[in-house]
Amino acid sequence: MDLVSFLFYVLPLFFLFFMILEVVKQRKHQCCYILDYQLYKPGDDRMLSTEFSGKVIRRNKQLGLNEYKFLLKAIVSSGIGEQTYAPKMVFCGREANPTYDDAITEMDEFLHDSIEKLLSRTGVSPLEIDVLVVNISMIAPIPSLCARIINHYKMRDDIKAYSLTGMGCSASLISINIVQSIFKCRKNVNALVITSECLSPNWYTGNDKSMILANCLFRTGGCAILLTNKESLKHKAMFKLKCLVRTHHGSRDESYDCCLQKEDDQGKVGFHLDKNLPKAATQALIDNIKRITPKILPVRELLRFIIVSSLQKMTQRPRKEKRKQPMINFKTGVDHFCIHTGGKAVIDGIGQSLNLTEYDLEPARMTLHRFGNTSASSLWYVLGYMEAKKRLKKGDRIFMISFGAGFKCNSCLWEVVRDLGDGNAWKDCIDSYPPENMANPFLEEYGWIRNEELTTFKLPEKYQTEGWS
């Protein structure tokens, strides 16, 4: 073979080989791993007991008998226990007039506790953080919380920082998506994601029923997550991101209006939850599931569902004889379900939609009972419960799904990289969960109210002496 023939036939093969090799190397660095995460757990002095919750409600002088009864009903049926946490200003009796310092103090307590524990446990220095993403929806200080963290930990000048506000309860998966996108174009990167919510300046003190409901569900919490795409650290990782799908229905007015912050008739700012919220959540969930299902389930399950659905349509009976609709079996591609703890109705609704068992829903129910709805960080408390229960084994696949104002539904799939069992914030109480008796303490204290007619409703004497009639 002469030189010209050699160059003509062989060199293109070499170029093709090196191009394939480069693509493979590039894809390796596009992986997104979670090295570790740290859940925030305030002190026991910040727990909201049944008795104290009643006192907080009675401190709101705007509430009439009707609103008071509505609130107690909501708490009774919420699925929340007595060990959830509230901001410090609530225990100081300042929820009606919070200060800017109350909000900053609440954030500093969470940030310093969680970040320091996370970096200490992983051995990663603040100077090794290349990307910082902070999602806290309802506070936007200047300088930003990103800048506050960078200043406190003296991080590098070239760090890439992103502050997300107004993203609601699904914000943590949006933050993960930002990190995932950065990892696709940059090699050997460490990213720190901070997810929480600031309740101090957002405690509603009016009497609008659609807005006082938020006070019953939202609680203090947060999570710091360390991610990387470094190949040298993948053996230390806990989880590997397989796929992530985001659905946004903000263009639909009924979805946009169902969950928003606004002023009531008295000028008091609160979080409005509309009656169309369940419908908007269902529509967002359906669209999101349609997109992510082909990415996470085996082909055989998709084919089975298509065939069964087609056969049922072909042999359709009269309308009077309703058939049970065929359902996709998500357990063919998912081992664990990490569901946002938006409330008892949210958990029940997702469980019914995905045909899940009580075992599948247990982590979300127990998280709601123990920590309440901690907004965007809720998913990570659910994940922590699974880890503490030693459910997470190497190769298992975890499906995360969350909802947020806008209206949004975001979901993703993680693969467990190694056997896990630390427990994080659940360590000291996991042995008592699930409790043998799930009796709601609010039900025991206020349950009698549910069956009372408003026209004959009368408060107990101990409450009448505190100004109620």
C-alpha positions in Angstrom: 0.0 0.0 0.0 1.5 3.3 -1.0 1.5 6.4 1.3 -1.4 8.1 -0.5 -3.6 5.0 -0.1 -2.6 4.7 3.5 -3.5 8.3 4.3 -6.8 8.0 2.4 -8.0 4.8 4.1 -6.3 4.7 7.5 -6.2 8.3 8.7 -10.0 8.8 8.7 -10.3 5.8 10.9 -7.8 7.3 13.4 -9.7 10.6 13.4 -13.0 8.7 14.0 -11.4 6.7 16.8 -10.1 9.8 18.6 -13.5 11.6 18.1 -15.3 8.7 19.7 -12.8 8.6 22.5 -13.3 12.4 23.1 -17.1 12.0 23.1 -16.9 9.2 25.7 -14.5 11.3 27.9 -16.8 14.3 27.6 -19.9 12.2 28.6 -18.1 11.0 31.7 -17.7 14.5 32.9 -21.4 15.2 32.2 -22.5 12.9 35.0 -24.1 14.5 38.1 -23.4 12.9 41.5 -24.5 13.8 45.0 -21.5 13.5 47.3 -23.6 14.2 50.5 -26.4 16.3 51.9 -27.2 17.8 55.2 -30.7 18.4 56.6 -31.4 21.2 59.0 -32.8 20.4 62.4 -33.5 23.4 64.7 -33.4 23.0 68.5 -36.2 21.5 70.6 -37.1 25.0 71.8 -38.5 25.7 68.4 -41.0 22.8 68.3 -44.7 23.7 67.8 -46.7 21.7 70.3 -50.5 21.4 70.1 -51.0 23.8 73.0 -48.6 26.4 71.6 -50.1 26.2 68.2 -53.5 27.0 69.7 -51.9 30.0 71.5 -50.4 31.3 68.2 -53.8 31.1 66.5 -55.6 32.9 69.3 -53.0 35.7 69.2 -54.4 36.7 65.8 -57.0 39.3 66.7 -58.3 39.4 63.1 -59.8 35.9 63.4 -63.5 35.5 64.1 -65.2 32.4 65.3 -65.7 31.1 61.7 -62.0 31.5 60.8 -60.9 30.1 64.1 -62.9 26.9 63.6 -61.7 26.7 60.0 -58.0 26.8 61.1 -58.5 24.2 63.8 -60.2 21.9 61.2 -57.3 22.4 58.9 -54.7 21.5 61.5 -56.7 18.5 62.7 -56.7 17.0 59.2 -53.2 18.1 58.1 -51.3 15.1 59.1 -48.8 17.2 61.0 -47.5 16.2 64.4 -46.2 18.0 67.4 -42.4 18.1 66.6 -42.4 20.4 63.6 -40.4 23.7 63.8 -41.3 27.3 63.5 -39.2 30.5 63.3 -37.9 32.0 66.5 -40.0 35.2 66.1 -43.2 33.1 66.5 -42.0 32.0 70.0 -41.2 35.6 70.8 -44.8 36.6 69.9 -43.7 38.8 67.0 -45.2 37.0 64.0 -47.6 40.0 63.4 -44.6 42.5 63.2 -41.5 40.6 62.0 -38.3 42.5 61.4 -35.8 42.2 58.6 -33.3 40.9 61.2 -35.8 38.1 62.1 -35.6 36.9 58.5 -31.8 37.2 58.2 -31.3 35.5 61.6 -33.6 32.6 60.5 -31.5 32.1 57.3 -28.1 32.4 59.1 -29.0 29.8 61.6 -29.9 27.3 58.8 -27.0 28.2 56.5 -24.2 28.1 59.1 -25.4 24.9 60.7 -26.0 22.9 57.5 -23.1 24.1 55.3 -20.5 23.7 58.1 -21.7 20.2 58.9 -21.8 19.2 55.2 -18.3 20.5 54.4 -16.8 19.1 57.6 -18.2 15.6 56.8 -17.1 15.5 53.2 -13.7 17.1 53.8 -14.4 19.7 51.0 -13.0 23.2 51.6 -15.1 26.3 50.7 -12.4 27.2 48.3 -13.1 24.0 46.3 -16.7 25.1 45.6 -17.0 26.1 41.9 -20.8 26.7 41.7 -23.2 28.0 44.3 -27.0 27.8 43.8 -29.4 29.1 46.5 -33.1 28.7 46.2 -35.2 30.5 48.9 -38.4 31.8 47.4 -39.8 34.4 49.7 -36.9 36.6 50.6 -34.5 38.5 48.3 -32.1 40.5 50.4 -29.4 42.8 49.0 -26.6 41.6 48.9 -28.1 38.3 48.0 -28.0 35.2 50.2 -25.4 33.8 47.7 -23.2 36.8 48.5 -23.8 36.3 52.2 -22.5 32.7 52.0 -19.6 33.6 49.8 -18.6 36.4 52.3 -18.9 34.2 55.4 -16.9 31.3 54.0 -14.5 33.5 52.0 -15.1 31.5 48.7 -13.1 32.1 45.5 -13.5 35.2 43.3 -14.4 33.1 40.2 -17.2 31.1 41.9 -20.4 31.0 39.7 -23.3 32.0 42.0 -27.1 31.8 41.3 -29.9 33.1 43.5 -33.4 31.8 42.8 -36.5 33.4 44.3 -40.2 32.9 43.7 -39.8 29.3 42.5 -41.8 27.7 45.3 -41.8 24.2 46.6 -40.3 22.6 43.5 -37.2 24.9 43.5 -34.7 22.4 44.6 -35.0 20.3 41.4 -34.7 23.5 39.4 -31.4 24.1 41.3 -30.3 20.6 40.5 -31.2 21.2 36.8 -29.0 24.3 36.8 -26.1 22.3 38.2 -26.7 19.5 35.7 -26.5 22.0 32.8 -23.2 23.4 34.1 -21.7 20.0 34.5 -22.4 19.3 30.8 -20.0 22.0 29.7 -17.5 22.2 32.5 -15.2 19.4 33.8 -14.2 18.7 37.4 -16.7 20.9 39.1 -18.0 20.9 42.7 -21.4 22.5 43.2 -23.2 23.5 46.5 -27.0 23.7 46.4 -28.8 25.4 49.3 -32.6 24.9 49.5 -34.9 26.3 52.1 -37.7 28.8 52.8 -37.8 31.9 54.9 -41.0 32.0 57.1 -40.3 34.9 59.4 -41.5 37.8 57.1 -44.3 35.6 55.5 -46.4 34.6 58.5 -50.0 35.6 57.5 -51.9 37.5 60.3 -55.2 38.2 58.4 -58.4 36.3 58.3 -58.7 35.3 54.6 -59.3 31.5 54.7 -57.4 30.9 51.4 -54.4 32.5 53.0 -54.4 31.4 56.6 -54.2 27.8 55.5 -50.4 28.3 54.6 -49.7 28.9 58.3 -51.0 25.4 59.1 -48.7 23.6 56.7 -45.4 25.4 56.3 -42.6 24.8 58.8 -38.9 25.6 59.2 -36.4 23.4 57.5 -33.7 23.3 54.8 -31.0 21.3 53.1 -27.5 21.8 51.8 -26.4 19.4 49.0 -22.9 18.9 47.6 -22.7 17.7 44.0 -19.8 17.0 41.6 -19.0 15.6 38.2 -15.4 14.6 39.1 -14.7 11.1 38.1 -12.1 10.8 40.9 -14.9 11.3 43.5 -17.7 9.1 42.0 -16.7 6.2 44.3 -17.6 8.5 47.3 -20.9 9.6 45.9 -24.3 8.7 47.2 -26.5 9.2 44.2 -26.2 9.6 40.4 -28.7 11.7 38.5 -30.3 9.7 35.6 -32.8 12.2 34.2 -34.8 15.3 35.2 -38.0 16.7 33.6 -39.6 20.1 34.3 -43.2 21.1 33.4 -44.4 24.7 33.7 -48.1 25.7 33.2 -47.5 29.4 33.8 -49.2 30.2 30.5 -52.5 28.9 31.8 -54.3 31.5 33.9 -56.1 29.0 36.1 -52.7 27.4 36.9 -50.9 30.7 37.4 -53.6 32.1 39.8 -54.0 29.0 42.0 -51.0 29.6 44.2 -49.7 33.1 44.6 -48.6 35.7 47.1 -50.8 38.8 47.4 -52.5 41.2 49.7 -55.9 40.6 51.2 -58.7 43.1 51.6 -57.0 44.6 54.6 -53.6 45.0 52.9 -52.0 42.1 54.7 -49.7 40.0 52.6 -50.1 36.2 52.5 -49.9 33.2 50.3 -53.2 32.5 48.5 -54.2 28.9 47.8 -57.1 28.7 45.3 -59.8 26.1 45.0 -58.4 25.3 41.5 -55.1 24.1 43.0 -55.9 20.4 42.9 -56.9 20.6 39.3 -53.8 22.5 38.3 -51.6 20.1 40.2 -53.3 17.1 38.5 -52.8 18.6 35.0 -49.1 19.4 35.7 -48.5 15.9 37.1 -50.1 14.2 34.0 -48.0 16.3 31.6 -44.8 15.7 33.6 -45.5 11.9 33.9 -46.1 11.7 30.1 -42.6 13.1 29.5 -40.6 11.3 32.1 -42.2 7.9 31.8 -40.3 6.8 28.6 -37.1 7.9 30.2 -37.4 5.8 33.4 -39.5 2.7 32.6 -38.5 -0.4 30.6 -39.8 -0.8 27.0 -41.7 -3.9 28.0 -43.8 -2.0 30.5 -44.6 0.7 28.0 -45.6 -1.8 25.4 -47.8 -3.7 27.9 -49.6 -0.5 28.8 -50.1 0.5 25.1 -51.4 -3.0 24.2 -53.8 -3.2 27.2 -55.1 0.3 26.6 -55.7 -0.4 22.9 -57.5 -3.7 23.6 -59.7 -2.0 26.1 -60.7 0.7 23.6 -61.4 -1.9 21.0 -63.7 -3.9 23.3 -65.3 -0.9 25.0 -68.6 -1.6 26.8 -71.6 0.7 27.2 -71.0 3.7 29.4 -73.1 2.3 32.3 -70.5 -0.5 32.8 -67.4 1.5 33.7 -64.1 -0.3 33.5 -61.1 0.3 35.6 -58.6 2.2 33.6 -55.3 0.5 32.9 -52.3 1.9 34.8 -48.6 2.0 34.2 -46.7 0.0 36.8 -44.0 2.5 37.9 -42.3 -0.2 40.1 -41.0 -1.8 37.0 -38.4 1.0 36.8 -38.5 2.6 40.2 -37.7 1.2 43.6 -38.5 4.2 45.9 -40.8 7.2 45.6 -39.7 10.5 47.1 -42.9 12.7 47.1 -43.2 16.3 48.1 -44.9 16.7 51.5 -47.3 19.4 50.3 -50.0 18.1 52.6 -52.0 14.9 53.3 -54.2 15.4 50.2 -51.1 15.9 47.9 -49.6 12.6 49.2 -52.8 10.7 48.8 -53.4 12.1 45.3 -50.0 11.2 44.0 -50.3 7.7 45.6 -53.6 7.1 43.9 -52.3 8.5 40.5 -49.2 6.3 40.5 -50.9 3.3 42.2 -48.6 3.3 45.1 -48.8 1.2 48.3 -48.7 2.5 51.9 -45.1 1.3 52.1 -44.2 3.6 49.2 -46.0 6.5 50.8 -44.7 6.0 54.3 -41.6 8.2 53.9 -43.6 11.2 52.7 -46.3 10.7 55.4 -43.8 10.4 58.2 -41.9 13.4 56.9 -45.1 15.5 56.9 -45.8 14.3 60.5 -42.3 14.9 61.8 -41.1 18.0 59.9 -44.2 19.4 58.1 -44.1 21.0 54.7 -40.6 22.6 54.5 -41.2 23.8 51.0 -38.4 23.0 48.5 -36.4 21.1 51.0 -39.2 18.6 51.8 -38.0 16.1 49.2 -34.6 15.7 51.0 -36.3 15.0 54.4 -38.2 12.2 52.6 -34.9 10.9 51.2 -33.3 11.1 54.6 -36.1 8.9 56.0 -35.5 6.2 53.4 -31.8 6.4 54.2 -32.3 6.2 58.0 -34.6 3.1 57.5 -31.7 1.5 55.4 -34.0 1.1 52.4 -31.5 2.5 49.9 -29.2 -0.2 48.4 -26.7 0.1 45.6 -28.4 0.1 42.2 -31.8 1.2 43.6 -33.7 3.9 41.6 -35.4 6.8 43.4 -38.2 8.8 41.7 -38.5 12.4 43.1 -41.6 14.5 42.3 -42.5 18.0 43.5 -45.0 20.8 42.8 -44.6 24.6 43.0 -46.3 27.9 42.4 -46.4 28.9 38.7 -47.8 26.2 38.4 -44.9 23.7 38.1 -44.3 20.0 38.4 -40.7 18.8 38.4 -39.4 15.3 38.7 -36.2 13.3 38.4 -34.7 9.9 38.8 -31.6 9.1 41.0 -29.6 5.9 41.1 -28.1 4.8 44.5 -24.3 4.5 44.0 -23.6 2.6 47.3 -25.5 1.1 50.2 -26.7 3.9 52.5 -27.9 4.0 56.1 -26.7 7.2 57.9 -30.0 8.8 58.6 -29.0 12.5 58.7 -31.6 14.5 60.7 -33.6 11.4 61.4 -30.9 9.6 63.5 -32.3 10.3 66.9 -35.9 9.5 66.2 -36.1 7.0 63.4 -36.6 4.0 65.7 -40.0 5.5 66.7 -41.2 5.8 63.1 -43.7 4.8 61.9 -45.3 5.2 65.3 -47.7 2.4 66.4 -50.4 5.0 67.1 -50.6 7.7 64.5 -53.3 9.6 66.5 -53.1 13.3 65.6 -52.4 15.4 68.8 -54.5 18.2 67.2 -57.3 15.7 66.7 -57.3 14.7 70.3 -57.3 18.4 71.4 -59.7 19.9 68.8 -61.3 17.0 67.0 -64.7 17.6 68.6 -64.9 20.8 66.5 -65.3 18.9 63.3 -68.8 17.8 64.0 -70.1 21.0 65.5 -72.4 23.2 63.5 -71.3 26.8 63.5 -74.7 28.0 64.7 -74.4 25.9 67.9 -70.6 26.0 68.2 -69.3 27.1 71.5 -65.6 27.3 72.6 -64.5 25.5 75.8 -64.4 27.7 78.9 -60.6 27.8 78.9 -60.6 29.6 75.5 -63.5 31.9 76.4 -61.5 33.4 79.3 -58.8 34.4 76.7 -61.1 36.8 74.9 -63.2 34.5 72.7 -66.9 34.4 72.9 
